[in-house]
Amino acid sequence: MDLLPLIKHFEHYIALTEDEKYLLHGKISQRVIRRRQFILQDGFPCQHYTFVVEGCFRMFAVDPKGTEHNIQFAAENKWVADIGSFHSGKASGFFIEAIEPSLILQIEKQDLYYLYTNIPKLDRIFKVIVENNYVELQNRVLQTISSTAQERYLTFLDQYPELGLRLPNNQIASYLGITPEFLSKIRKAIASPAPPHA
């Protein structure tokens, strides 16, 4: 199992000693995930923090009408988890599904707490990661209630620059809260801006 991508990710925040790197082994599992495979389903507790080495995932919920609503995307070097369910042990209201064939590293709750105790740096690193995600969520809520669909799409491209061409229209549209057809119109408008007035 190659932990180098994860170690590089952690060391983007704080450098780790060789002993600390050694402690990571045995507390982290590696999985190969097929496209459309779930690593979390609605009604089950979230049991892992998942780090994406290769591939892409989406976290989504399904409303009473059966419509899917994408909440988050996670591609390379990103984390995905239902944090509330992970820490409480309660059933999740979300699904996490692979959009592409993926390679992931996962940490179970008891192993994460062990690492927090034995590598205090990781506790600080995860706090920063969670805080950054919370800021992103705040900004997204504000955008949803105050921005146009085109503005939300441009923000999506800024936040997920590597995913604009990787994700199908319907997945991006679900994240933006619009139809795929309307997203196509937005893309055409951006690609062919109106000529300036005389």
N, C-alpha and C positions, 0 to 999 in steps of 0.2 A: 504494500500500500504506500503510495507516494503522498506524503503530507506537505511537500514543498509549496504547492499553491496556497495552502492554508497558512503555513508559517510565514510566507511572504505577505499574505494579507494581514496577519497579526502585526508583523514588523513594520507595516506601513504606519502603525500607530506607535508602537514601542518595541525596541529590540528585545529578543529573548536569549537567554543563556542556553548553552548546550544541554544542561540538566533540565531546564524548563521544556525544551523541545522534546527531550526523551520522555518526559511525563505525558506528553500528548498521545504517544503511542499506547495502545491498549484502551484508551478512553474514547476513541473515535473509530467509527465503522465506515466502510466504503461500499457504495452500491452503484450498480449500473441500472438505469431506468429506461424503459421503453417509452416511445412516444405514446401519449394518451394514458399512461400509467399514473395512478394516484399514489401519493405518499401521505395524504390525509384525506379523510372523507367526513362529511357532515354527520354528526351524531357520535363520533369517536374522539377521545382526547388526543391532543397533539403531544406526541411523546419524544419528538426530536427537534433540535435546532438543525437546520439543513443548510450546508454551504455548497453552492453550485460551482463545481470545477469546470464542467463543460455542459452546454445545453441551456435550456430555458424552461422556466415554470411559470404558471399563473396561479394566484390565489383568487378564488371567486366564491360567491354565494348565489343561491337560487331562490328567487322570490316565490310567493304562493302561486303565481301564474306560470311558474316554470321558466321564467326568464333568467338567464345567467348574467351576473354583474361582476366584472373583473375588478378586483381591489388592488392587486399588486402584481408586478412582473419581477422575476428574479433570474438574471442570466449570470454569466461567469463572474466570480468573485463577489457575489451577493448572497445574503442570507434570506431564508424564507421560513416562517413559522407562524402559527397562531399563538402569539406570546401569552395572551390571557389564558387560553386553554392549557398551554404548556406548564405554566406556573401553578394554576389552580387544580389541574387534573380533571376539570369538568369537560363535558362533551363540547366539541367545536361546532360552530355554525358555518364553517368554511370547508371548501375542497381545495387541495393543492394538487395540480395535475401537470405532467410534463408536456410541453408543447413540442419539444424536440427530443430525440434520444439524448440522454444525459448521464453524466457521471457526477455523483454527489458524495460528500462527507457528512456524517451525521453524529450528533452528540446527544445522548440521553440525559434526562434531568439530573439523575444522581451523579453521573460522570461530569456534567457541567459544574455542579456544586463542588465536587471534589477538586476540579481544576481551579475554581475560584479560590478555594482554600489554600491550595498548594502553589498556585501561580497567581498571586494577587493582581498582577498586571492585567490578566485576562478579565477580571472583574471590572477594571477601569475601562478596558477596551470595549467590552460589551455594553457598558453604560453609554459610552460615546455613540456606538452603533445604534442603540435603541433611541437615544435622544435625537440623532440625525433623522431616523425614520419617523419619529414623532413630528419633527419640524416639517418634513415632507408631507405628512398626512394633514397637518394644519393648513399648509399652503394649498393642498389639493382641495380641501373642503372650502376654503375661501374662493378658489378659482371656480369651483362648481357653482357657487351661488352668485358670482360677480363677473364672470368672464364669458365671452362668446365661445362657441364651439371651436372656431378657428384658433382663438387664443389658447384654448386648452390643448389643441393638437400641437401647436408650436411649443408649448411648455413640455408636452410629452416628448417631443423630439429632442428637446434640450435635456430632459431628465434621463431619457433612454435613447441616446443617439445611435447605439448599435442595434436597436431593435426596430427602428422605423421600416427597414427593408426585410427584416427576418420574420416579422409577425404578419399573419393574414389580416386582411381588412376587418373581418368580423371581430377578432380579438381586440384590436385597437379601438374599434367603435364601441365595444362593450365597456372598455375602460373609460372612454370619454362620455358615455351616456348618450350616444347618438346611434343612428342606423348606419350600416355599412354604405348604403347609397349616399347618405349625406356626407360621410367621410370622403367618398370618391369625389364629390363635388368640391369639397374643401381642398383636396389634393390638386385637382385640376386648376382651381382658382389660384393656388400658391404657385403652381408650375407655370401658369400663363397669366401673369398679372395684367390688369387692364392698362391700356396705353394712357399716358398722361393727357389731360385735357388741353386743348389748344388755347 
